[in-house]
Amino acid sequence: MSSLSWIDFDEVERQRARRIMALFEEKESRDELGLGPIRDSIADHLFPGTSTIQTRLRYMLFVPWIYTMVEQHEGPPERLAAAARDREIRLIDALRAGGEDEGIIGRDAGANLQRLASSIYWAGLRSWGIRLFPGSQEAYFAALPSLRRRRHRGGSSEDALAAENLQLLAWRAGLPPAPGDLLETADFRLTRDEAGFLIDRLVDSHPDSLLSCLAKADRDADCDFIWEHPDLATFPTSARRLVAHAEVFSQIVHGASLLYNLMLSELRQEEEWIVSYHDALNDWAAEVDRSTFSTWSLPEFWLQIEHENHRVREPTRLFIRRWLELVTQGSAQMQDSPAARELVRLREIRLKGAQSRFENRSVRDRWGGRSGAHRLSFRWTEASSHIRDLIDAR
């Protein structure tokens, strides 16, 4: 990871650096300008099955292990769901007992946890081919009693075979066995067999993804963005092309996000925020390579990021095209450009309507001073964590 070392700055420079650093201490991805479909399409191409709220990779096994425990019990769907929840809560304490601290979902909330690990990893489990059951968690619990009833009263040989082993119906065959003391003491360290199973499932489900390529390479990379990866030159051609597009898109829309935050800071008359965003925009403008932007092919970009799960609507495409035009015409003056300011303002108003921070003062007054001010990384943080977990398997 990159770091900042204090050198012999004067006090003005030191305070300026601290303000800029504070802008990027966000804990979640915000999508104030409606760029989520583009961001998520790129991320799903590069790192399928990941999400920004995933923590550690062994949850891809914790969840099916807990659910297969519940499959052995009788009862209505509500009772089975409650039994699964109880075990997920117990897992929190088991991970603590195993010496873990960071990455525990529900570490602070405990029994009051609202979003369980199973809901966070449910889509990823399906994407990687670990979960075979196609429906939601609610549908999963609802299906278990009917399968048991079919088993008890007989039925077709196909029904009997499916009901005989619910694990084979819901989960991929070959799922590594759960540790016998899973709910007493647990940790995030994968075994070699577990890592092999996860790599096989990922590669089988997404053979052409960059995540599969990196998982097989067995190499940890210490970088903040995927385009800074030391092995970038060896990536498959299609992945390298998409990463190049992602880098340009990330840089160009970063300026729009910073301008959005600056404009709100001005409306709030928060002088410290205003100075911070002015500084950040100046730094952004100094790094912008307008020649790269002027040769960037938007038609090729739209073609590269097409994804069945994400539709990029025409107003979003028009916003990106117009912003690109303004940047290539004069990136150094974006914060002073009436056209750039109006483009950002109208975009947010059209997206949020009555809840627009530009139009609704009460909503604006609740704004905390930063929204989406960080540069897009397309889930590289989560993907690199998963790769590290695979490498560290014992």
Backbone hydrogen bonds in HBPLUS format (Angstrom, degrees):
<---DONOR---> <-ACCEPTOR-->    atom                        ^
c    i                          cat <-CA-CA->   ^        H-A-AA   ^      H-
h    n   atom  resd res      DA  || num        DHA   H-A  angle D-A-AA Bond
n    s   type  num  typ     dist DA aas  dist angle  dist       angle   num
A0009-PHE N   A0007-ILE O   2.75 MM   2  5.70 136.9  1.93 108.6  95.8     1
A0014-ARG N   A0010-ASP O   3.00 MM   4  6.24 156.6  2.06 153.8 161.4     2
A0015-GLN N   A0011-GLU O   2.97 MM   4  6.14 165.0  2.00 151.4 154.2     3
A0016-ARG N   A0012-VAL O   3.00 MM   4  6.16 153.1  2.07 143.7 151.7     4
A0017-ALA N   A0013-GLU O   2.93 MM   4  6.15 158.9  1.97 149.2 153.8     5
A0018-ARG N   A0014-ARG O   3.05 MM   4  6.33 156.5  2.11 147.5 153.9     6
A0019-ARG N   A0015-GLN O   3.00 MM   4  6.21 155.8  2.06 147.6 153.7     7
A0020-ILE N   A0016-ARG O   3.10 MM   4  6.37 162.8  2.13 151.1 155.1     8
A0021-MET N   A0017-ALA O   2.98 MM   4  6.19 160.5  2.02 149.4 154.8     9
A0022-ALA N   A0018-ARG O   3.00 MM   4  6.19 152.2  2.08 145.5 152.6    10
A0023-LEU N   A0020-ILE O   3.16 MM   3  5.37 138.9  2.33 101.5 112.5    11
A0024-PHE N   A0021-MET O   3.12 MM   3  5.74 154.0  2.19 115.3 122.0    12
A0025-GLU N   A0022-ALA O   3.45 MM   3  5.49 163.4  2.48 113.1 110.3    13
A0034-GLY N   A0031-ASP O   3.47 MM   3  5.47 170.5  2.48 105.1 106.2    14
A0038-ILE N   A0035-LEU O   3.15 MM   3  5.57 124.5  2.47 109.9 122.6    15
A0039-ARG N   A0035-LEU O   3.04 MM   4  6.29 172.4  2.05 160.2 162.3    16
A0040-ASP N   A0036-GLY O   2.77 MM   4  5.83 172.3  1.78 163.0 164.8    17
A0041-SER N   A0037-PRO O   3.00 MM   4  5.89 145.1  2.13 131.4 140.8    18
A0042-ILE N   A0038-ILE O   3.10 MM   4  6.32 168.7  2.11 157.0 158.6    19
A0043-ALA N   A0039-ARG O   3.04 MM   4  6.25 164.2  2.06 147.3 152.4    20
A0044-ASP N   A0040-ASP O   2.83 MM   4  5.88 155.6  1.88 143.6 150.0    21
A0045-HIS N   A0041-SER O   3.05 MM   4  6.24 145.5  2.17 144.1 152.8    22
A0046-LEU N   A0042-ILE O   3.01 MM   4  6.26 165.6  2.04 154.8 158.3    23
A0047-PHE N   A0043-ALA O   2.65 MM   4  5.49 162.9  1.68 151.7 157.8    24
A0211-LEU N   A0046-LEU O   3.00 MM 165  6.15 139.9  2.17 172.3 174.9    25
A0054-GLN N   A0051-SER O   3.29 MM   3  5.58 169.2  2.30 110.7 113.5    26
A0059-TYR N   A0056-ARG O   3.37 MM   3  6.17 164.6  2.39 117.0 121.4    27
A0060-MET N   A0057-LEU O   2.87 MM   3  5.76 163.7  1.90 127.2 131.9    28
A0061-LEU N   A0058-ARG O   2.89 MM   3  5.34 158.0  1.93 110.9 118.4    29
A0062-PHE N   A0058-ARG O   2.85 MM   4  6.22 157.8  1.90 147.3 154.9    30
A0063-VAL N   A0059-TYR O   3.16 MM   4  5.92 175.4  2.16 142.2 142.9    31
A0065-TRP N   A0061-LEU O   2.98 MM   4  6.05 158.0  2.03 155.9 162.9    32
A0066-ILE N   A0062-PHE O   2.96 MM   4  6.17 162.0  1.99 153.8 157.8    33
A0067-TYR N   A0063-VAL O   2.96 MM   4  6.18 163.6  1.99 156.3 161.4    34
A0068-THR N   A0064-PRO O   2.88 MM   4  5.96 153.3  1.95 145.0 151.2    35
A0069-MET N   A0065-TRP O   3.18 MM   4  6.44 140.6  2.34 138.9 149.0    36
A0069-MET N   A0066-ILE O   3.17 MM   3  5.14 126.1  2.48  93.4 107.3    37
A0070-VAL N   A0066-ILE O   3.18 MM   4  6.56 155.0  2.25 147.0 152.7    38
A0071-GLU N   A0067-TYR O   3.00 MM   4  6.25 141.3  2.15 142.8 153.7    39
A0072-GLN N   A0069-MET O   3.22 MM   3  5.77 157.2  2.27 109.7 116.3    40
A0073-HIS N   A0070-VAL O   2.99 MM   3  5.54 169.3  2.00 121.9 125.1    41
A0079-ARG N   A0076-PRO O   3.08 MM   3  5.49 120.8  2.44 108.7 122.4    42
A0080-LEU N   A0076-PRO O   3.11 MM   4  6.43 159.5  2.16 156.9 163.3    43
A0081-ALA N   A0077-PRO O   2.88 MM   4  6.08 160.3  1.91 154.6 159.8    44
A0082-ALA N   A0078-GLU O   3.00 MM   4  6.17 153.3  2.07 141.3 148.8    45
A0083-ALA N   A0079-ARG O   2.91 MM   4  6.14 149.2  2.00 143.0 151.5    46
A0084-ALA N   A0080-LEU O   2.98 MM   4  6.26 153.3  2.05 146.6 153.3    47
A0085-ARG N   A0081-ALA O   2.95 MM   4  6.20 159.6  1.99 147.3 153.0    48
A0086-ASP N   A0082-ALA O   2.90 MM   4  6.10 161.7  1.93 148.3 153.2    49
A0087-ARG N   A0083-ALA O   3.15 MM   4  6.40 153.4  2.23 142.2 148.4    50
A0088-GLU N   A0084-ALA O   2.97 MM   4  6.29 150.2  2.06 148.6 157.4    51
A0088-GLU N   A0085-ARG O   3.06 MM   3  5.05 116.2  2.48  94.6 110.7    52
A0089-ILE N   A0085-ARG O   2.93 MM   4  6.24 154.5  2.00 156.2 163.0    53
A0090-ARG N   A0086-ASP O   2.98 MM   4  6.25 154.0  2.05 143.2 150.7    54
A0091-LEU N   A0087-ARG O   2.94 MM   4  6.14 139.1  2.11 138.7 149.4    55
A0092-ILE N   A0089-ILE O   3.10 MM   3  5.38 134.0  2.32 102.4 113.8    56
A0094-ALA N   A0090-ARG O   3.01 MM   4  6.29 152.8  2.09 146.7 155.4    57
A0095-LEU N   A0091-LEU O   2.87 MM   4  6.07 154.0  1.94 152.8 157.4    58
A0096-ARG N   A0092-ILE O   3.16 MM   4  6.48 153.0  2.24 142.8 150.3    59
A0097-ALA N   A0093-ASP O   2.83 MM   4  6.07 157.3  1.88 148.2 154.9    60
A0098-GLY N   A0094-ALA O   2.92 MM   4  6.13 133.2  2.15 135.8 148.6    61
A0186-ALA N   A0094-ALA O   2.96 MM  92  5.25 151.7  2.04 120.5 113.9    62
A0100-GLU N   A0095-LEU O   2.95 MM   5  5.44 155.1  2.01 162.3 154.1    63
A0099-GLY N   A0096-ARG O   2.99 MM   3  5.23 161.7  2.02 109.7 113.9    64
A0107-ARG N   A0104-ILE O   3.28 MM   3  5.22 149.7  2.38 125.4 119.1    65
A0110-GLY N   A0106-GLY O   2.88 MM   4  5.29 161.5  1.92 139.1 143.2    66
A0112-ASN N   A0109-ALA O   3.11 MM   3  5.23 154.0  2.18 132.3 127.6    67
A0113-LEU N   A0110-GLY O   3.06 MM   3  5.59 155.7  2.12 122.8 123.8    68
A0119-SER N   A0116-LEU O   3.13 MM   3  5.51 129.1  2.40 104.7 116.2    69
A0120-ILE N   A0116-LEU O   3.32 MM   4  6.69 147.2  2.43 143.7 152.9    70
A0120-ILE N   A0117-ALA O   3.07 MM   3  5.04 121.1  2.43  95.1 110.5    71
A0121-TYR N   A0117-ALA O   2.98 MM   4  6.21 150.7  2.07 155.8 162.9    72
A0122-TRP N   A0118-SER O   2.91 MM   4  5.58 117.5  2.31 136.4 149.6    73
A0125-LEU N   A0121-TYR O   2.86 MM   4  6.03 153.8  1.93 159.1 165.8    74
A0126-ARG N   A0122-TRP O   3.30 MM   4  6.60 149.2  2.41 142.4 149.6    75
A0127-SER N   A0123-ALA O   2.89 MM   4  6.14 161.0  1.92 151.4 157.5    76
A0128-TRP N   A0124-GLY O   2.94 MM   4  6.08 154.0  2.01 149.8 154.9    77
A0130-ILE N   A0125-LEU O   2.90 MM   5  5.14 140.4  2.06 163.8 167.7    78
A0131-ARG N   A0125-LEU O   2.95 MM   6  5.17 168.8  1.96 117.0 117.9    79
A0129-GLY N   A0126-ARG O   3.04 MM   3  5.09 156.5  2.10 103.8 111.1    80
A0172-ARG N   A0130-ILE O   2.84 MM  42  5.02 154.6  1.91 146.1 148.7    81
A0132-LEU N   A0170-ALA O   2.68 MM  38  4.90 157.5  1.73 128.5 133.7    82
A0133-PHE N   A0170-ALA O   3.29 MM  37  4.58 154.5  2.36 118.0 114.6    83
A0140-TYR N   A0136-SER O   2.92 MM   4  6.12 147.1  2.03 142.4 152.1    84
A0141-PHE N   A0137-GLN O   3.06 MM   4  6.39 165.2  2.08 157.3 157.8    85
A0142-ALA N   A0138-GLU O   3.01 MM   4  6.18 154.8  2.07 145.4 153.2    86
A0143-ALA N   A0139-ALA O   2.95 MM   4  6.05 136.8  2.14 141.0 151.1    87
A0143-ALA N   A0140-TYR O   3.16 MM   3  5.23 130.1  2.43  95.8 108.6    88
A0147-LEU N   A0143-ALA O   3.17 MM   4  6.36 154.6  2.24 155.3 162.4    89
A0148-ARG N   A0144-LEU O   3.15 MM   4  6.43 154.2  2.22 150.2 157.1    90
A0149-ARG N   A0145-PRO O   2.94 MM   4  6.23 153.3  2.02 149.3 156.9    91
A0150-ARG N   A0146-SER O   3.02 MM   4  6.24 157.1  2.07 145.8 151.3    92
A0151-ARG N   A0147-LEU O   3.04 MM   4  6.29 148.2  2.14 140.2 149.0    93
A0152-HIS N   A0148-ARG O   2.93 MM   4  6.23 158.9  1.98 151.8 156.6    94
A0153-ARG N   A0149-ARG O   3.07 MM   4  6.26 154.8  2.13 150.0 155.8    95
A0154-GLY N   A0151-ARG O   3.35 MM   3  5.22 158.2  2.40  97.9 104.1    96
A0160-ALA N   A0156-SER O   2.92 MM   4  6.21 165.4  1.94 156.7 160.8    97
A0161-LEU N   A0157-SER O   2.95 MM   4  6.07 155.2  2.01 143.1 149.5    98
A0162-ALA N   A0158-GLU O   3.04 MM   4  6.26 159.8  2.08 148.1 153.3    99
A0163-ALA N   A0159-ASP O   2.87 MM   4  6.05 161.4  1.91 154.8 160.2   100
A0164-GLU N   A0160-ALA O   2.91 MM   4  5.88 137.3  2.10 141.4 151.9   101
A0168-LEU N   A0165-ASN O   3.10 MM   3  5.64 127.8  2.38 109.8 120.6   102
A0169-LEU N   A0166-LEU O   2.99 MM   3  4.97 128.2  2.27  94.7 109.2   103
A0170-ALA N   A0166-LEU O   2.88 MM   4  6.13 160.4  1.91 159.2 163.5   104
A0171-TRP N   A0167-GLN O   2.68 MM   4  5.28 158.8  1.72 149.0 155.2   105
A0182-LEU N   A0179-PRO O   3.20 MM   3  5.16 149.0  2.30 120.3 115.6   106
A0184-GLU N   A0181-ASP O   2.90 MM   3  5.25 162.9  1.93 118.9 123.8   107
A0185-THR N   A0181-ASP O   3.02 MM   4  6.12 169.1  2.03 175.9 177.4   108
A0394-ARG N   A0190-LEU O   2.86 MM 204  6.41 154.3  1.93 159.2 158.4   109
A0195-ALA N   A0191-THR O   2.92 MM   4  6.18 163.7  1.95 153.7 158.1   110
A0196-GLY N   A0192-ARG O   2.90 MM   4  6.05 157.7  1.95 145.5 151.9   111
A0197-PHE N   A0193-ASP O   2.95 MM   4  6.19 155.2  2.01 146.7 153.0   112
A0198-LEU N   A0194-GLU O   3.02 MM   4  6.30 163.7  2.05 152.5 156.2   113
A0199-ILE N   A0195-ALA O   2.92 MM   4  6.13 163.1  1.95 154.0 158.7   114
A0200-ASP N   A0196-GLY O   2.92 MM   4  6.05 161.3  1.96 146.9 152.6   115
A0201-ARG N   A0197-PHE O   2.95 MM   4  6.18 159.1  1.99 150.5 156.0   116
A0202-LEU N   A0198-LEU O   2.95 MM   4  6.12 163.3  1.98 149.8 154.4   117
A0203-VAL N   A0199-ILE O   2.87 MM   4  6.01 175.2  1.88 158.5 160.0   118
A0204-ASP N   A0200-ASP O   2.89 MM   4  5.89 155.0  1.95 144.1 151.7   119
A0205-SER N   A0201-ARG O   2.98 MM   4  6.06 152.0  2.06 143.6 150.6   120
A0206-HIS N   A0202-LEU O   2.76 MM   4  5.79 156.7  1.81 155.0 161.9   121
A0209-SER N   A0206-HIS O   3.21 MM   3  5.51 167.5  2.22 114.8 118.6   122
A0213-CYS N   A0209-SER O   3.26 MM   4  6.60 159.0  2.31 143.1 148.6   123
A0214-LEU N   A0210-LEU O   2.89 MM   4  6.16 160.6  1.92 156.1 160.6   124
A0215-ALA N   A0211-LEU O   2.86 MM   4  5.98 153.4  1.93 147.0 154.8   125
A0216-LYS N   A0212-SER O   3.05 MM   4  6.22 155.3  2.12 149.0 154.2   126
A0217-ALA N   A0213-CYS O   3.14 MM   4  6.28 136.3  2.34 136.2 148.1   127
A0228-GLU N   A0225-PHE O   2.94 MM   3  5.44 160.4  1.98 115.6 121.8   128
A0229-HIS N   A0226-ILE O   3.09 MM   3  5.29 163.5  2.12 112.2 115.0   129
A0232-LEU N   A0229-HIS O   3.13 MM   3  5.31 157.8  2.18 119.9 118.8   130
A0234-THR N   A0231-ASP O   2.83 MM   3  5.46 150.5  1.92 120.9 130.1   131
A0235-PHE N   A0232-LEU O   3.11 MM   3  5.37 164.7  2.13 111.6 116.5   132
A0240-ARG N   A0236-PRO O   2.85 MM   4  6.06 164.1  1.88 164.0 169.4   133
A0241-ARG N   A0237-THR O   2.95 MM   4  6.13 152.9  2.03 148.0 155.0   134
A0242-LEU N   A0238-SER O   3.08 MM   4  6.32 157.5  2.14 143.5 149.2   135
A0243-VAL N   A0239-ALA O   2.86 MM   4  6.08 159.8  1.90 153.1 159.0   136
A0244-ALA N   A0240-ARG O   3.03 MM   4  6.21 152.3  2.11 141.4 148.3   137
A0245-HIS N   A0241-ARG O   3.09 MM   4  6.43 154.8  2.16 145.7 152.1   138
A0246-ALA N   A0242-LEU O   2.83 MM   4  6.08 156.8  1.88 150.3 157.5   139
A0247-GLU N   A0243-VAL O   2.92 MM   4  6.16 153.8  1.99 149.0 155.1   140
A0248-VAL N   A0244-ALA O   3.25 MM   4  6.52 164.5  2.27 147.9 150.8   141
A0249-PHE N   A0245-HIS O   2.92 MM   4  6.13 171.3  1.93 158.0 160.8   142
A0250-SER N   A0246-ALA O   2.84 MM   4  5.90 164.3  1.87 149.6 154.5   143
A0251-GLN N   A0247-GLU O   3.05 MM   4  6.23 160.2  2.09 147.7 152.6   144
A0252-ILE N   A0248-VAL O   2.95 MM   4  6.13 168.4  1.97 156.4 159.7   145
A0253-VAL N   A0249-PHE O   3.04 MM   4  6.11 174.8  2.04 158.5 159.8   146
A0254-HIS N   A0250-SER O   3.20 MM   4  6.07 131.6  2.45 133.3 144.5   147
A0257-SER N   A0253-VAL O   3.06 MM   4  6.37 157.6  2.11 152.4 157.7   148
A0258-LEU N   A0254-HIS O   2.96 MM   4  6.23 158.8  2.01 151.4 157.1   149
A0259-LEU N   A0255-GLY O   2.95 MM   4  6.13 157.4  2.00 147.0 153.3   150
A0260-TYR N   A0256-ALA O   2.98 MM   4  6.17 155.4  2.04 145.2 151.8   151
A0261-ASN N   A0257-SER O   3.13 MM   4  6.41 160.2  2.17 147.7 151.8   152
A0262-LEU N   A0258-LEU O   2.90 MM   4  6.16 152.4  1.98 147.6 156.0   153
A0263-MET N   A0259-LEU O   2.91 MM   4  6.13 164.5  1.94 156.2 158.9   154
A0264-LEU N   A0260-TYR O   3.16 MM   4  6.43 158.5  2.21 148.1 153.4   155
A0265-SER N   A0261-ASN O   2.97 MM   4  6.12 153.9  2.04 143.7 151.4   156
A0266-GLU N   A0262-LEU O   2.93 MM   4  6.24 148.9  2.03 149.8 158.1   157
A0267-LEU N   A0263-MET O   3.08 MM   4  6.38 155.5  2.14 144.3 150.4   158
A0268-ARG N   A0264-LEU O   2.91 MM   4  6.18 147.4  2.01 146.6 156.0   159
A0269-GLN N   A0265-SER O   2.91 MM   4  5.96 111.2  2.39 130.2 147.5   160
A0270-GLU N   A0265-SER O   3.13 MM   5  5.54 165.8  2.15 154.6 157.5   161
A0269-GLN N   A0266-GLU O   3.01 MM   3  4.77 143.0  2.15  93.8 105.4   162
A0274-ILE N   A0270-GLU O   2.95 MM   4  6.20 160.3  1.99 156.3 162.8   163
A0275-VAL N   A0271-GLU O   2.96 MM   4  6.22 166.1  1.98 155.5 157.6   164
A0276-SER N   A0272-GLU O   3.04 MM   4  6.21 159.5  2.08 145.2 151.2   165
A0277-TYR N   A0273-TRP O   2.94 MM   4  6.19 164.0  1.96 158.0 160.8   166
A0278-HIS N   A0274-ILE O   2.92 MM   4  6.09 152.8  1.99 150.0 158.3   167
A0279-ASP N   A0275-VAL O   2.95 MM   4  6.15 162.5  1.99 149.5 154.0   168
A0280-ALA N   A0276-SER O   2.90 MM   4  6.17 157.6  1.95 145.0 151.8   169
A0281-LEU N   A0277-TYR O   2.88 MM   4  5.97 157.1  1.93 143.5 149.3   170
A0282-ASN N   A0278-HIS O   2.92 MM   4  6.16 152.7  2.00 147.9 155.7   171
A0283-ASP N   A0279-ASP O   2.94 MM   4  6.23 157.1  1.99 150.1 156.2   172
A0284-TRP N   A0280-ALA O   2.87 MM   4  6.11 155.6  1.93 144.8 152.2   173
A0285-ALA N   A0281-LEU O   2.85 MM   4  6.04 163.5  1.88 149.1 153.1   174
A0286-ALA N   A0282-ASN O   2.99 MM   4  6.19 147.9  2.10 142.7 151.3   175
A0287-GLU N   A0283-ASP O   3.17 MM   4  6.42 135.5  2.38 140.9 151.7   176
A0287-GLU N   A0284-TRP O   3.06 MM   3  5.24 133.4  2.28 100.4 113.1   177
A0288-VAL N   A0284-TRP O   3.06 MM   4  6.24 128.8  2.33 145.4 159.6   178
A0292-THR N   A0289-ASP O   3.00 MM   3  5.48 128.3  2.28 108.7 121.1   179
A0293-PHE N   A0289-ASP O   3.25 MM   4  6.69 157.8  2.30 149.1 155.3   180
A0294-SER N   A0290-ARG O   2.86 MM   4  6.02 153.3  1.93 146.1 153.5   181
A0295-THR N   A0292-THR O   3.28 MM   3  5.42 137.9  2.47  97.9 108.8   182
A0296-TRP N   A0293-PHE O   3.20 MM   3  5.01 153.9  2.27  97.1 105.0   183
A0301-PHE N   A0297-SER O   2.98 MM   4  6.21 152.1  2.06 143.6 152.3   184
A0302-TRP N   A0298-LEU O   2.89 MM   4  6.18 164.2  1.92 165.7 166.7   185
A0303-LEU N   A0299-PRO O   3.12 MM   4  6.31 154.4  2.19 143.3 150.4   186
A0304-GLN N   A0300-GLU O   2.89 MM   4  6.09 154.2  1.95 149.4 156.5   187
A0305-ILE N   A0301-PHE O   3.10 MM   4  6.32 151.6  2.18 154.4 160.7   188
A0310-HIS N   A0307-HIS O   3.16 MM   3  5.44 162.7  2.19 111.8 117.2   189
A0316-THR N   A0313-ARG O   3.10 MM   3  5.54 126.1  2.40 108.5 121.5   190
A0317-ARG N   A0313-ARG O   3.17 MM   4  6.56 156.1  2.23 150.0 157.3   191
A0318-LEU N   A0314-GLU O   2.89 MM   4  6.14 158.9  1.94 158.3 164.1   192
A0319-PHE N   A0315-PRO O   2.98 MM   4  6.15 150.6  2.07 139.6 147.4   193
A0320-ILE N   A0316-THR O   3.07 MM   4  6.33 165.6  2.09 152.9 155.5   194
A0321-ARG N   A0317-ARG O   2.95 MM   4  6.16 162.3  1.98 149.2 154.5   195
A0322-ARG N   A0318-LEU O   2.93 MM   4  6.07 164.6  1.95 150.1 154.0   196
A0323-TRP N   A0319-PHE O   2.90 MM   4  6.04 163.1  1.93 152.6 157.8   197
A0324-LEU N   A0320-ILE O   2.89 MM   4  6.00 160.6  1.92 149.4 154.9   198
A0325-GLU N   A0321-ARG O   3.03 MM   4  6.29 154.4  2.10 144.0 150.7   199
A0326-LEU N   A0322-ARG O   3.04 MM   4  6.34 158.4  2.09 150.0 155.1   200
A0327-VAL N   A0323-TRP O   2.93 MM   4  6.18 159.0  1.98 153.6 159.4   201
A0328-THR N   A0324-LEU O   2.99 MM   4  6.17 169.8  2.00 155.4 157.7   202
A0329-GLN N   A0325-GLU O   3.10 MM   4  6.21 134.3  2.32 137.8 149.7   203
A0330-GLY N   A0326-LEU O   3.18 MM   4  6.43 136.0  2.38 142.0 151.9   204
A0330-GLY N   A0327-VAL O   3.16 MM   3  5.38 134.0  2.38 100.5 112.3   205
A0333-GLN N   A0330-GLY O   3.30 MM   3  6.00 162.1  2.33 118.0 122.7   206
A0334-MET N   A0331-SER O   3.41 MM   3  5.43 160.6  2.45 116.0 112.2   207
A0336-ASP N   A0333-GLN O   3.01 MM   3  5.36 144.9  2.13 109.5 120.2   208
A0337-SER N   A0334-MET O   3.15 MM   3  5.02 166.2  2.17 104.5 108.5   209
A0341-ARG N   A0337-SER O   3.01 MM   4  6.24 164.7  2.03 157.0 161.2   210
A0342-GLU N   A0338-PRO O   2.92 MM   4  6.04 159.0  1.97 147.2 153.0   211
A0343-LEU N   A0339-ALA O   2.97 MM   4  6.08 153.0  2.04 142.4 150.0   212
A0344-VAL N   A0340-ALA O   3.09 MM   4  6.32 163.5  2.12 150.7 153.8   213
A0345-ARG N   A0341-ARG O   2.91 MM   4  6.06 163.6  1.94 149.5 154.9   214
A0346-LEU N   A0342-GLU O   2.93 MM   4  5.96 172.7  1.94 150.9 153.2   215
A0347-ARG N   A0343-LEU O   3.07 MM   4  6.09 150.4  2.16 139.5 148.1   216
A0348-GLU N   A0344-VAL O   3.15 MM   4  6.39 165.1  2.17 152.0 154.2   217
A0349-ILE N   A0345-ARG O   3.07 MM   4  6.28 160.7  2.11 150.4 156.3   218
A0350-ARG N   A0346-LEU O   2.93 MM   4  6.01 161.1  1.97 148.4 153.0   219
A0351-LEU N   A0347-ARG O   3.13 MM   4  6.31 144.1  2.26 141.5 151.0   220
A0352-LYS N   A0348-GLU O   2.94 MM   4  6.05 158.8  1.99 152.2 157.3   221
A0353-GLY N   A0349-ILE O   2.73 MM   4  5.18 147.3  1.84 141.9 148.0   222
A0355-GLN N   A0352-LYS O   3.02 MM   3  5.16 158.9  2.07 133.4 128.3   223
A0356-SER N   A0353-GLY O   3.06 MM   3  5.51 159.0  2.10 120.4 121.3   224
A0359-GLU N   A0356-SER O   3.21 MM   3  5.26 132.8  2.44  95.7 107.5   225
A0360-ASN N   A0356-SER O   2.81 MM   4  5.74 154.9  1.87 154.7 161.6   226
A0364-ARG N   A0360-ASN O   2.98 MM   4  6.24 159.0  2.02 149.8 156.5   227
A0365-ASP N   A0361-ARG O   2.77 MM   4  5.98 151.1  1.85 152.9 160.4   228
A0366-ARG N   A0363-VAL O   3.15 MM   3  5.36 143.3  2.29 101.3 111.8   229
A0367-TRP N   A0364-ARG O   3.00 MM   3  5.17 157.1  2.06 106.4 113.8   230
A0380-TRP N   A0377-SER O   3.21 MM   3  5.71 151.5  2.30 112.2 120.0   231
A0383-ALA N   A0379-ARG O   2.96 MM   4  6.18 168.0  1.97 156.4 160.4   232
A0384-SER N   A0380-TRP O   2.79 MM   4  5.79 165.2  1.82 151.8 155.4   233
A0385-SER N   A0381-THR O   3.15 MM   4  6.27 145.6  2.28 136.2 145.3   234
A0386-HIS N   A0382-GLU O   3.02 MM   4  6.34 155.9  2.08 149.5 155.4   235
A0387-ILE N   A0383-ALA O   2.98 MM   4  6.28 158.1  2.03 150.2 156.3   236
A0388-ARG N   A0384-SER O   2.95 MM   4  6.11 154.1  2.02 141.2 148.3   237
A0389-ASP N   A0385-SER O   2.98 MM   4  6.28 149.5  2.08 145.4 153.5   238
A0390-LEU N   A0386-HIS O   3.06 MM   4  6.40 150.0  2.16 146.4 154.1   239
A0391-ILE N   A0387-ILE O   2.98 MM   4  6.28 157.5  2.03 150.8 156.8   240
A0392-ASP N   A0388-ARG O   2.94 MM   4  6.08 151.4  2.02 147.0 154.6   241
A0393-ALA N   A0390-LEU O   3.34 MM   3  5.44 164.3  2.36 105.3 108.5   242
